[in-house]
Amino acid sequence: MYGFLYRLGTWLATKLSVAILIVVLGLAAFGGWLFLRDHVLAESQREQHLEDLVRRRDQMVAQRAEIANAIVRLQEEAAVQRDRAQRAEKVIATLRELESWWERVFGNAEQQERNAQQAARMAELKDESGARLVQLQQELADSEKLLDRAQSELSGLEAEIRAVTASESEALHYLRAAWERARWYLLVALLTYFFGPTLVKLLAYFGLAPLLSSGKPIRFENDLRALPAVGPSRVSVDAELWPGEILRVKERYLQASDEHLTRKTRFVLDWRIPFTSLACGLIELVEMRNGRATGEARVTFSNAEDPHEELAVIAIPDGGSLILRPSFLVGVITPADQPVKINRRWVLFRWQSWVTLQFRYFEFAGPCRLVVAGSRGVRAERLVEREGLTRPARRTNQRATIGFTPNLDYLPVRAETFWGYYRDMNPLFDDLFAGQGLFVLQETSHRGEGAGVRRFWSDLWNGLLKVFGL
């Protein structure tokens, strides 16, 4: 239980760390791009913006002064109209005092007529002044509102000018700009990171794998005259070199040997496949020859760098052969001066090749002996007829397969469980072998030497090797 919680916590921490790294790198990359793009224009744009703000402020100051002057003029005119109305009221009051019954009966009729006309003019003047005064008061109120609005806008412009003048740091500016422009791309990247692998594996396991597993199996030979013999697997194994036999072996697997053997350097296992030899580490080999006329010589193989790796010797008789991945090959023993017989078989137009991404196979033909290495041991499984089975068949983890005899039907089939495939405990396809023959496999699936950060590059390299059958 604690182990499961630990693995779950580690997985969540890894996902969270990668998600944070995606966001940080995304913002940094986009911010850097914006900085490089805008660096030349940023300062000129800021200065231009500041000039526009100052011009708008000056215009607003002039507008405020004009409104203030208009208010002063309205106030002066309002005072004039009030004075006119007051003087007209006084004249009207004086004329009303002159109106008495004596003057109306015995007074000068012409004078009374002139007084009445003057009183009417004064009343009309008073009404005009009153109406104009009301209009001026309304205009004055509107002008004061305009003045308040202009003052508020002017305050906002001055505040913005101060902010632009102070200016924020370029780092904060570009970080904010990067976030505004890249946040949706970052969201897509995070969703792809968290849910993309699951979706791809669901489609691959339940959609693609059943379709591709229905193809016709590969068979390189219909019959095989003799089957290889796989020796026991041990951390160290011995092999005998009979007179005239030649051994070509990787130096790090050579633990001990008899002194009388003739030694030299073999730069490439087979010059017909130099790049394959280079990719599989089959270069700078130690070549040993038993030059004596009688008596065998003994050589001991072991891997001192990896105590979990075991070795076995596969004897391929004359007329026999084995399809082998050269990456598992440690050494080859051939009789006399005979070269290593390696047949390259290309399979390009079959579903299986595109399913497994393996287009080339290497067939090692006898007589020879092959020294192979496997994680936790090397084991051979022989398929023979059994009661109740019309055709023997057996599946194995694809990463564990070392080789098989060419008379077997070889077919990749979908992994047994989705959970094992989803957690990378098993590849999408297992290897299925059918017929009568044998196949060789390592005891545990070996994913290569990469670990941690190197795992991606190790998987990529292993995938490239697999394409070329290595």
Secondary structure, 3 states (H helix, E strand, C coil): CHHHHHHHHHHHHHHHHHHHHHHHHHHHHHHHHHHHHHHHHHHHHHHHHHHHHHHHHHHHHHHHHHHHHHHHHHHHHHHHHHHHHHHHHHHHHHHHHHCCHHHHHHCCHHHHHHHHHHHHHHHHHHHHHHHHHHHHHHHHHHHHHHHHHHHHHHHHHHHHHHHHHHCCCHHHHHHHHHHHHHHHHHHHHHHHHHHHHHHHHHHHHHHHHHHHCCCCCECCCCCCCCCCEECCCECEEEEEECCCCEEEECHHHEEEECCCCEEEEEEECCCCCHHHHHHCCCEEEEEEECCCCCCCEEEEEECCCCCCEEEEEEEECCCCEEEECHHHEEEEEECCCCCCEEEEEECCCCHHHHHHCCCEEEEEECCEEEEEEEECCEEEEEECCCCCCCCCEEEEEHHHEEEECCCCEEEEEECCCHHHHHCCCCCCEEEEEECCEEEEEECCCCCCCCCHHHHHHHHHHHHHHHHCCC
